[in-house]
Amino acid sequence: MAMSRDQTPNLFGPSEGGKPVEAPLAERLRPCEFADFVGQEEMTAPDRPLRRAIEADQLSSVIFWGPPGSGKTTLAHLVARHTKAQFVPFSAVTGGVPELRAIIKTAEQRQAINGQRTILFVDEIHRFNKAQQDAFLPHVERGTIILVGATTENPSFEVIAPLLSRALVIVLKSLAPEALEQILDRALTDAEIGLGKWKACLSHEARERLIAYGNGDARALLTALDFVVRQQPAGSDGTRLIDTVALEAALLKKSIRYDKSGEEHYNVISAYIKSLRDSDPDGALYWLARMLEGGEDPKFIARRLVIFASEDIGNADPMGLVVATAVAQAVQFVGLPEAQINLAQGTTYLATRAKDNASYVGLLEAMEDVQAQGNLGVPLHLRNAVTAMMKGFGYGKGYRYVHDDPQATGQEHLPESLKGRRYYRPKGL
């Protein structure tokens, strides 16, 4: 049976009447039903497997991975509404292994007494180190708990492999401008839990800029909207008219991040990289300025420079990687605003260097052969004869040591079926 708004379970803090007394707008507007959950339709449309599993109370361990404000915690709320299992929230930011052990013990008792399952929602699961994550393993394996994790970080790097193998990773994307617009409209019109009673009226330009300010993050959008509406004086008829001037004055900074749409984050970094690749330092500096003025993380820009130095310059100028790495270190050491000088130097250096992507192209071609032909055996002469038995099997036989035999560079180093394949073709050779 569906619950009304005031019956919505409050999973993450004390409440009065089902909602925190002074809950932020983003918390108050958190969808209680899939019908109100926008922006992730690939997973939450009525015919999608994830939604069917949640509504049928058949969800197995899962990790929601996505950027801030994309709906990870909201999905956890929806899981709580549709499960007969005991739903237990747990934050890796404020909790530790001792608290987790107490939860596990209670879950074991619950399962033994009445067979009820326990769904453990772990927010910010990447905050647990690898040893702490080990504490989940035996209980997930035995089914004592169904783990629902949420993280903004890549699980491949932040979650241990044994845990990943026991959980389905669901990838959420940044919310599109259209989704943010729906959320904005709901916030402005809902008089019960939104801002409808404030009678806010946004100009078309202010709406676009506020959506751009959200930049794919519903929480950032609603936080900014709430502040702007409350700070804007009401007119004689009670209406609060908000234009771009009022918007920027309230936010105390240019409200647009890169441009009109949240997707411009990706458009601008693409323009920056393409300017570097095409050896246009002026274009690259412009797009660098756009990112810096828009509040982009300088470490993100520096990481892209390091990647670019190997992907697009390569061995045409090996110093490119040295310079890019030095810029990345300088950004870490100096920080903004001065670090923008380091980024500008790295940008102009890399933009004006000769370009050669032969290393990267060669790697891609080699990976295609690996995927197509599988684990081809290492030629016997290249194998290391660690034991006498291995030597007897021919390991290392016929290998020519290049320091003793300069002509040994011509011996074959690829599996037989790839003999003669050439991956690395640098320009000019």
Contacts in CASP RR format, 6 or more apart in sequence:
PFRMAT RR
TARGET T0000
AUTHOR 0000-0000-0000
METHOD contacts of the structure
MODEL  1
MAMSRDQTPNLFGPSEGGKPVEAPLAERLRPCEFADFVGQEEMTAPDRPL
RRAIEADQLSSVIFWGPPGSGKTTLAHLVARHTKAQFVPFSAVTGGVPEL
RAIIKTAEQRQAINGQRTILFVDEIHRFNKAQQDAFLPHVERGTIILVGA
TTENPSFEVIAPLLSRALVIVLKSLAPEALEQILDRALTDAEIGLGKWKA
CLSHEARERLIAYGNGDARALLTALDFVVRQQPAGSDGTRLIDTVALEAA
LLKKSIRYDKSGEEHYNVISAYIKSLRDSDPDGALYWLARMLEGGEDPKF
IARRLVIFASEDIGNADPMGLVVATAVAQAVQFVGLPEAQINLAQGTTYL
ATRAKDNASYVGLLEAMEDVQAQGNLGVPLHLRNAVTAMMKGFGYGKGYR
YVHDDPQATGQEHLPESLKGRRYYRPKGL
2 33 0 8 1.000
3 9 0 8 1.000
3 32 0 8 1.000
3 81 0 8 1.000
5 19 0 8 1.000
5 32 0 8 1.000
5 192 0 8 1.000
5 193 0 8 1.000
6 17 0 8 1.000
6 18 0 8 1.000
6 19 0 8 1.000
7 18 0 8 1.000
8 18 0 8 1.000
8 19 0 8 1.000
8 32 0 8 1.000
8 77 0 8 1.000
8 81 0 8 1.000
9 18 0 8 1.000
9 77 0 8 1.000
9 80 0 8 1.000
9 81 0 8 1.000
9 87 0 8 1.000
10 18 0 8 1.000
10 19 0 8 1.000
10 20 0 8 1.000
11 76 0 8 1.000
11 77 0 8 1.000
11 80 0 8 1.000
11 87 0 8 1.000
11 89 0 8 1.000
11 121 0 8 1.000
12 73 0 8 1.000
12 89 0 8 1.000
12 91 0 8 1.000
12 123 0 8 1.000
13 20 0 8 1.000
14 20 0 8 1.000
15 21 0 8 1.000
19 27 0 8 1.000
19 28 0 8 1.000
19 193 0 8 1.000
20 27 0 8 1.000
24 222 0 8 1.000
24 223 0 8 1.000
24 226 0 8 1.000
25 187 0 8 1.000
25 194 0 8 1.000
25 195 0 8 1.000
25 222 0 8 1.000
25 223 0 8 1.000
25 225 0 8 1.000
25 226 0 8 1.000
26 218 0 8 1.000
26 219 0 8 1.000
26 222 0 8 1.000
26 223 0 8 1.000
28 193 0 8 1.000
28 194 0 8 1.000
29 183 0 8 1.000
29 186 0 8 1.000
29 187 0 8 1.000
29 190 0 8 1.000
29 193 0 8 1.000
29 194 0 8 1.000
29 222 0 8 1.000
30 73 0 8 1.000
30 74 0 8 1.000
30 77 0 8 1.000
31 37 0 8 1.000
31 74 0 8 1.000
31 77 0 8 1.000
31 78 0 8 1.000
32 77 0 8 1.000
32 81 0 8 1.000
33 78 0 8 1.000
33 81 0 8 1.000
34 44 0 8 1.000
34 46 0 8 1.000
34 51 0 8 1.000
34 55 0 8 1.000
34 78 0 8 1.000
36 186 0 8 1.000
37 44 0 8 1.000
37 71 0 8 1.000
37 74 0 8 1.000
37 75 0 8 1.000
37 78 0 8 1.000
38 175 0 8 1.000
38 179 0 8 1.000
38 182 0 8 1.000
38 183 0 8 1.000
39 175 0 8 1.000
39 176 0 8 1.000
39 179 0 8 1.000
40 70 0 8 1.000
40 71 0 8 1.000
40 75 0 8 1.000
40 172 0 8 1.000
40 173 0 8 1.000
41 48 0 8 1.000
42 48 0 8 1.000
43 50 0 8 1.000
43 51 0 8 1.000
43 170 0 8 1.000
43 172 0 8 1.000
44 50 0 8 1.000
44 51 0 8 1.000
44 75 0 8 1.000
45 51 0 8 1.000
50 170 0 8 1.000
53 59 0 8 1.000
53 60 0 8 1.000
54 75 0 8 1.000
54 78 0 8 1.000
54 79 0 8 1.000
54 82 0 8 1.000
54 83 0 8 1.000
55 82 0 8 1.000
57 82 0 8 1.000
57 83 0 8 1.000
57 84 0 8 1.000
57 85 0 8 1.000
59 79 0 8 1.000
59 83 0 8 1.000
59 119 0 8 1.000
59 146 0 8 1.000
59 148 0 8 1.000
60 146 0 8 1.000
60 167 0 8 1.000
60 168 0 8 1.000
61 140 0 8 1.000
61 146 0 8 1.000
61 147 0 8 1.000
61 148 0 8 1.000
61 166 0 8 1.000
61 167 0 8 1.000
61 168 0 8 1.000
62 147 0 8 1.000
62 148 0 8 1.000
62 149 0 8 1.000
62 167 0 8 1.000
62 168 0 8 1.000
62 169 0 8 1.000
62 170 0 8 1.000
63 125 0 8 1.000
63 147 0 8 1.000
63 148 0 8 1.000
63 149 0 8 1.000
63 150 0 8 1.000
63 151 0 8 1.000
63 155 0 8 1.000
63 159 0 8 1.000
63 164 0 8 1.000
63 167 0 8 1.000
63 168 0 8 1.000
63 169 0 8 1.000
63 170 0 8 1.000
64 71 0 8 1.000
64 72 0 8 1.000
64 75 0 8 1.000
64 76 0 8 1.000
64 148 0 8 1.000
64 149 0 8 1.000
64 150 0 8 1.000
64 151 0 8 1.000
64 170 0 8 1.000
64 172 0 8 1.000
65 72 0 8 1.000
65 150 0 8 1.000
65 151 0 8 1.000
65 152 0 8 1.000
65 153 0 8 1.000
65 154 0 8 1.000
65 155 0 8 1.000
65 169 0 8 1.000
65 170 0 8 1.000
65 171 0 8 1.000
65 172 0 8 1.000
66 72 0 8 1.000
66 151 0 8 1.000
66 152 0 8 1.000
66 171 0 8 1.000
66 172 0 8 1.000
66 173 0 8 1.000
67 152 0 8 1.000
67 172 0 8 1.000
67 173 0 8 1.000
67 174 0 8 1.000
67 216 0 8 1.000
67 217 0 8 1.000
68 152 0 8 1.000
68 217 0 8 1.000
68 219 0 8 1.000
68 220 0 8 1.000
69 175 0 8 1.000
69 216 0 8 1.000
69 217 0 8 1.000
69 218 0 8 1.000
69 219 0 8 1.000
69 220 0 8 1.000
70 172 0 8 1.000
70 173 0 8 1.000
70 174 0 8 1.000
70 175 0 8 1.000
70 216 0 8 1.000
70 217 0 8 1.000
70 218 0 8 1.000
71 172 0 8 1.000
71 218 0 8 1.000
72 150 0 8 1.000
72 151 0 8 1.000
72 172 0 8 1.000
73 123 0 8 1.000
73 150 0 8 1.000
75 170 0 8 1.000
75 172 0 8 1.000
76 89 0 8 1.000
76 121 0 8 1.000
76 123 0 8 1.000
76 148 0 8 1.000
76 149 0 8 1.000
76 150 0 8 1.000
79 87 0 8 1.000
79 119 0 8 1.000
79 121 0 8 1.000
79 148 0 8 1.000
80 87 0 8 1.000
80 119 0 8 1.000
80 121 0 8 1.000
83 119 0 8 1.000
84 116 0 8 1.000
84 117 0 8 1.000
85 116 0 8 1.000
85 117 0 8 1.000
85 118 0 8 1.000
85 119 0 8 1.000
85 146 0 8 1.000
86 107 0 8 1.000
86 110 0 8 1.000
86 116 0 8 1.000
86 117 0 8 1.000
86 118 0 8 1.000
86 119 0 8 1.000
87 118 0 8 1.000
87 119 0 8 1.000
87 121 0 8 1.000
88 103 0 8 1.000
88 107 0 8 1.000
88 118 0 8 1.000
88 119 0 8 1.000
88 120 0 8 1.000
88 121 0 8 1.000
89 121 0 8 1.000
89 123 0 8 1.000
90 99 0 8 1.000
90 100 0 8 1.000
90 103 0 8 1.000
90 120 0 8 1.000
90 121 0 8 1.000
90 122 0 8 1.000
90 123 0 8 1.000
91 122 0 8 1.000
91 123 0 8 1.000
91 124 0 8 1.000
92 122 0 8 1.000
92 123 0 8 1.000
92 124 0 8 1.000
92 125 0 8 1.000
92 126 0 8 1.000
92 127 0 8 1.000
92 128 0 8 1.000
93 123 0 8 1.000
93 124 0 8 1.000
93 127 0 8 1.000
96 128 0 8 1.000
96 132 0 8 1.000
97 132 0 8 1.000
97 135 0 8 1.000
100 135 0 8 1.000
100 136 0 8 1.000
101 135 0 8 1.000
103 118 0 8 1.000
103 120 0 8 1.000
103 145 0 8 1.000
104 135 0 8 1.000
104 139 0 8 1.000
104 144 0 8 1.000
104 145 0 8 1.000
106 118 0 8 1.000
107 118 0 8 1.000
107 120 0 8 1.000
107 139 0 8 1.000
107 144 0 8 1.000
107 145 0 8 1.000
108 144 0 8 1.000
110 116 0 8 1.000
110 118 0 8 1.000
111 117 0 8 1.000
111 118 0 8 1.000
111 144 0 8 1.000
117 143 0 8 1.000
117 145 0 8 1.000
117 146 0 8 1.000
118 144 0 8 1.000
118 145 0 8 1.000
118 146 0 8 1.000
119 145 0 8 1.000
119 146 0 8 1.000
119 148 0 8 1.000
120 145 0 8 1.000
120 146 0 8 1.000
120 147 0 8 1.000
120 148 0 8 1.000
121 148 0 8 1.000
121 149 0 8 1.000
121 150 0 8 1.000
122 128 0 8 1.000
122 147 0 8 1.000
122 148 0 8 1.000
122 149 0 8 1.000
122 150 0 8 1.000
123 149 0 8 1.000
123 150 0 8 1.000
124 150 0 8 1.000
124 151 0 8 1.000
124 152 0 8 1.000
125 133 0 8 1.000
125 149 0 8 1.000
125 150 0 8 1.000
125 151 0 8 1.000
125 158 0 8 1.000
125 159 0 8 1.000
126 151 0 8 1.000
126 152 0 8 1.000
126 153 0 8 1.000
126 155 0 8 1.000
126 158 0 8 1.000
126 159 0 8 1.000
130 160 0 8 1.000
133 159 0 8 1.000
133 160 0 8 1.000
133 163 0 8 1.000
134 160 0 8 1.000
134 162 0 8 1.000
136 145 0 8 1.000
136 147 0 8 1.000
136 163 0 8 1.000
137 162 0 8 1.000
137 163 0 8 1.000
137 166 0 8 1.000
139 145 0 8 1.000
140 146 0 8 1.000
140 147 0 8 1.000
140 163 0 8 1.000
140 166 0 8 1.000
140 167 0 8 1.000
141 166 0 8 1.000
147 163 0 8 1.000
147 166 0 8 1.000
147 167 0 8 1.000
149 167 0 8 1.000
151 158 0 8 1.000
151 159 0 8 1.000
155 164 0 8 1.000
155 169 0 8 1.000
156 164 0 8 1.000
174 215 0 8 1.000
174 216 0 8 1.000
174 217 0 8 1.000
174 262 0 8 1.000
175 183 0 8 1.000
175 216 0 8 1.000
175 217 0 8 1.000
175 218 0 8 1.000
176 216 0 8 1.000
176 263 0 8 1.000
177 211 0 8 1.000
177 212 0 8 1.000
177 216 0 8 1.000
177 261 0 8 1.000
177 262 0 8 1.000
177 263 0 8 1.000
179 216 0 8 1.000
179 218 0 8 1.000
180 211 0 8 1.000
180 214 0 8 1.000
180 216 0 8 1.000
180 218 0 8 1.000
180 221 0 8 1.000
180 262 0 8 1.000
181 207 0 8 1.000
181 211 0 8 1.000
183 218 0 8 1.000
183 221 0 8 1.000
183 222 0 8 1.000
184 207 0 8 1.000
184 210 0 8 1.000
184 211 0 8 1.000
184 221 0 8 1.000
184 225 0 8 1.000
186 194 0 8 1.000
187 194 0 8 1.000
187 195 0 8 1.000
187 222 0 8 1.000
187 225 0 8 1.000
187 226 0 8 1.000
188 194 0 8 1.000
188 195 0 8 1.000
188 196 0 8 1.000
188 200 0 8 1.000
188 202 0 8 1.000
188 225 0 8 1.000
189 196 0 8 1.000
190 196 0 8 1.000
191 197 0 8 1.000
195 225 0 8 1.000
195 226 0 8 1.000
195 229 0 8 1.000
198 229 0 8 1.000
198 230 0 8 1.000
198 234 0 8 1.000
198 240 0 8 1.000
199 234 0 8 1.000
199 238 0 8 1.000
199 239 0 8 1.000
199 240 0 8 1.000
200 229 0 8 1.000
200 232 0 8 1.000
200 239 0 8 1.000
200 240 0 8 1.000
200 242 0 8 1.000
201 239 0 8 1.000
201 240 0 8 1.000
201 241 0 8 1.000
201 242 0 8 1.000
202 210 0 8 1.000
202 242 0 8 1.000
202 243 0 8 1.000
203 241 0 8 1.000
203 242 0 8 1.000
203 243 0 8 1.000
203 244 0 8 1.000
205 243 0 8 1.000
205 244 0 8 1.000
206 242 0 8 1.000
206 243 0 8 1.000
206 244 0 8 1.000
206 246 0 8 1.000
206 247 0 8 1.000
208 260 0 8 1.000
209 244 0 8 1.000
209 247 0 8 1.000
209 255 0 8 1.000
209 256 0 8 1.000
209 260 0 8 1.000
210 221 0 8 1.000
210 224 0 8 1.000
210 225 0 8 1.000
210 228 0 8 1.000
210 247 0 8 1.000
210 255 0 8 1.000
211 221 0 8 1.000
211 261 0 8 1.000
211 262 0 8 1.000
212 255 0 8 1.000
212 256 0 8 1.000
212 257 0 8 1.000
212 258 0 8 1.000
212 259 0 8 1.000
212 260 0 8 1.000
212 261 0 8 1.000
212 262 0 8 1.000
212 264 0 8 1.000
213 220 0 8 1.000
213 221 0 8 1.000
213 224 0 8 1.000
213 251 0 8 1.000
213 255 0 8 1.000
213 256 0 8 1.000
213 257 0 8 1.000
214 220 0 8 1.000
214 221 0 8 1.000
214 224 0 8 1.000
214 257 0 8 1.000
214 262 0 8 1.000
215 257 0 8 1.000
215 258 0 8 1.000
215 262 0 8 1.000
215 265 0 8 1.000
216 262 0 8 1.000
224 251 0 8 1.000
224 255 0 8 1.000
227 250 0 8 1.000
227 251 0 8 1.000
228 242 0 8 1.000
228 246 0 8 1.000
228 247 0 8 1.000
228 250 0 8 1.000
228 251 0 8 1.000
229 240 0 8 1.000
229 242 0 8 1.000
231 250 0 8 1.000
232 240 0 8 1.000
232 241 0 8 1.000
232 242 0 8 1.000
232 246 0 8 1.000
232 250 0 8 1.000
233 240 0 8 1.000
234 240 0 8 1.000
235 241 0 8 1.000
244 255 0 8 1.000
247 255 0 8 1.000
248 254 0 8 1.000
248 255 0 8 1.000
254 293 0 8 1.000
254 294 0 8 1.000
256 294 0 8 1.000
257 264 0 8 1.000
257 265 0 8 1.000
257 294 0 8 1.000
257 295 0 8 1.000
258 264 0 8 1.000
258 265 0 8 1.000
258 267 0 8 1.000
258 268 0 8 1.000
258 290 0 8 1.000
258 291 0 8 1.000
258 294 0 8 1.000
259 267 0 8 1.000
259 268 0 8 1.000
265 296 0 8 1.000
268 287 0 8 1.000
268 290 0 8 1.000
268 291 0 8 1.000
269 287 0 8 1.000
269 291 0 8 1.000
269 301 0 8 1.000
269 304 0 8 1.000
271 283 0 8 1.000
271 287 0 8 1.000
272 284 0 8 1.000
272 287 0 8 1.000
272 288 0 8 1.000
272 291 0 8 1.000
272 301 0 8 1.000
272 304 0 8 1.000
273 304 0 8 1.000
273 308 0 8 1.000
275 281 0 8 1.000
275 283 0 8 1.000
275 284 0 8 1.000
275 286 0 8 1.000
275 287 0 8 1.000
275 351 0 8 1.000
276 284 0 8 1.000
276 308 0 8 1.000
276 312 0 8 1.000
276 347 0 8 1.000
276 350 0 8 1.000
276 351 0 8 1.000
277 308 0 8 1.000
277 312 0 8 1.000
277 355 0 8 1.000
279 351 0 8 1.000
279 352 0 8 1.000
279 353 0 8 1.000
279 355 0 8 1.000
280 351 0 8 1.000
281 347 0 8 1.000
281 348 0 8 1.000
281 351 0 8 1.000
281 352 0 8 1.000
284 347 0 8 1.000
284 348 0 8 1.000
284 351 0 8 1.000
285 344 0 8 1.000
285 347 0 8 1.000
285 348 0 8 1.000
288 301 0 8 1.000
288 340 0 8 1.000
288 343 0 8 1.000
288 344 0 8 1.000
288 347 0 8 1.000
291 301 0 8 1.000
292 298 0 8 1.000
292 301 0 8 1.000
292 336 0 8 1.000
292 340 0 8 1.000
292 343 0 8 1.000
298 331 0 8 1.000
298 335 0 8 1.000
298 336 0 8 1.000
298 339 0 8 1.000
298 340 0 8 1.000
298 343 0 8 1.000
299 328 0 8 1.000
299 331 0 8 1.000
299 332 0 8 1.000
301 331 0 8 1.000
301 343 0 8 1.000
302 324 0 8 1.000
302 327 0 8 1.000
302 328 0 8 1.000
302 331 0 8 1.000
302 332 0 8 1.000
302 343 0 8 1.000
303 328 0 8 1.000
305 324 0 8 1.000
305 327 0 8 1.000
305 328 0 8 1.000
305 343 0 8 1.000
305 346 0 8 1.000
305 347 0 8 1.000
305 350 0 8 1.000
306 321 0 8 1.000
306 324 0 8 1.000
306 325 0 8 1.000
306 328 0 8 1.000
308 324 0 8 1.000
308 350 0 8 1.000
309 320 0 8 1.000
309 321 0 8 1.000
309 323 0 8 1.000
309 324 0 8 1.000
309 325 0 8 1.000
309 350 0 8 1.000
310 321 0 8 1.000
310 359 0 8 1.000
310 360 0 8 1.000
311 357 0 8 1.000
311 360 0 8 1.000
312 355 0 8 1.000
312 356 0 8 1.000
312 357 0 8 1.000
312 360 0 8 1.000
313 320 0 8 1.000
313 321 0 8 1.000
313 350 0 8 1.000
313 353 0 8 1.000
313 354 0 8 1.000
313 355 0 8 1.000
313 356 0 8 1.000
314 320 0 8 1.000
314 321 0 8 1.000
314 356 0 8 1.000
314 357 0 8 1.000
314 358 0 8 1.000
314 359 0 8 1.000
314 360 0 8 1.000
315 356 0 8 1.000
315 358 0 8 1.000
315 359 0 8 1.000
315 426 0 8 1.000
316 353 0 8 1.000
316 354 0 8 1.000
316 355 0 8 1.000
316 356 0 8 1.000
316 426 0 8 1.000
316 427 0 8 1.000
317 353 0 8 1.000
317 354 0 8 1.000
320 349 0 8 1.000
320 350 0 8 1.000
320 353 0 8 1.000
323 345 0 8 1.000
323 346 0 8 1.000
323 349 0 8 1.000
323 350 0 8 1.000
324 346 0 8 1.000
324 350 0 8 1.000
327 342 0 8 1.000
327 343 0 8 1.000
327 345 0 8 1.000
327 346 0 8 1.000
330 339 0 8 1.000
330 342 0 8 1.000
331 339 0 8 1.000
331 342 0 8 1.000
331 343 0 8 1.000
334 342 0 8 1.000
356 426 0 8 1.000
356 427 0 8 1.000
358 424 0 8 1.000
358 425 0 8 1.000
358 426 0 8 1.000
358 427 0 8 1.000
359 424 0 8 1.000
361 423 0 8 1.000
361 425 0 8 1.000
362 423 0 8 1.000
362 424 0 8 1.000
362 425 0 8 1.000
363 423 0 8 1.000
365 423 0 8 1.000
366 423 0 8 1.000
369 418 0 8 1.000
369 421 0 8 1.000
373 415 0 8 1.000
373 417 0 8 1.000
373 418 0 8 1.000
376 415 0 8 1.000
376 416 0 8 1.000
376 417 0 8 1.000
376 418 0 8 1.000
377 415 0 8 1.000
378 415 0 8 1.000
379 412 0 8 1.000
379 413 0 8 1.000
379 414 0 8 1.000
379 415 0 8 1.000
379 416 0 8 1.000
380 393 0 8 1.000
380 394 0 8 1.000
380 395 0 8 1.000
380 396 0 8 1.000
380 397 0 8 1.000
381 396 0 8 1.000
381 397 0 8 1.000
381 398 0 8 1.000
381 399 0 8 1.000
381 411 0 8 1.000
382 396 0 8 1.000
382 399 0 8 1.000
382 413 0 8 1.000
383 390 0 8 1.000
383 394 0 8 1.000
383 395 0 8 1.000
383 396 0 8 1.000
384 390 0 8 1.000
384 395 0 8 1.000
384 396 0 8 1.000
385 391 0 8 1.000
385 392 0 8 1.000
385 394 0 8 1.000
385 395 0 8 1.000
385 396 0 8 1.000
386 395 0 8 1.000
391 397 0 8 1.000
399 411 0 8 1.000
400 407 0 8 1.000
400 408 0 8 1.000
400 411 0 8 1.000
401 408 0 8 1.000
402 408 0 8 1.000
402 409 0 8 1.000
412 419 0 8 1.000
412 420 0 8 1.000
414 420 0 8 1.000
414 421 0 8 1.000
END
